[in-house]
């Protein structure tokens, strides 16, 4: 009979140890079990509410997909620009940009005789060079460009392009 008591006490303490260890693990993982933590927390970002950046290879085909006023990319040569947030601020009117969304705007930009300041504004919307890989954070960063909030006064041209 004493062997049964010893085995029962041994099993009891194993069970208590298991539950205690499990409680410590849950406290350290914020209530998630270990398997859930491994499956959902594989990125370097520990905040599961923030999506991981997506990588894109800049191509003319990708630029062509961004062809609306709500999502407007354009190229000048091999340089790619996300000008979405500048459309409303453009002193020559939105249509001077939106008609080139998804396409090369280089010839039209050059033919207007833009100032050096206009070129600097354009450079602030650059997201990369054709053939390179960029991530979504770089692409979205230009949408927070303070120049877009100038009301179109960032271009010092006199030709109302």
Phi, psi and omega in degrees: 000324181294330176295323179293320179295316180297315179296318180296316178297318178300312179296321178302312182291329174295316179297315179299316179298318179299311181294323178295314179297319179296321178295319178296318179297316180297321179295321180288335181257012179067034177087359179270145175281164186300318181296319179295321180295319180294320183284329186258349185240054182269346180273168178289342181275118183277347178270108185290351179276347181258118181291150176288146178299148177255136179267141178230141168266121183287118178227163176296327178295319178294316178301318181298335178286340182259072192238029178235165178295334179279346182204085190243112172248152177212161177242154167228103188066235180266357180274138181248134182234141171255098186261013183309311185283351180265346186308310183291336183272350185296125184295335181273000179104152183298324185296336178291342176257312187299333178290348179247006179302129180085007185223180177277127182253005187302312182295317180294320179297315182292323184291342180275352180064045180298152180283172175297325178296319178297321177295322177293321177297314180301317181299330181288349178257006181290132177250347178161192182240140179309136179093349179263163179257130176231160177252166187299334179292323178292322181292317182285336183301324181290340177290344177260017182295123182295340180297328180297342181265013181276356182071023178085005183271004180286342181262120184265024177290152175258358188266006178048050178281000000 
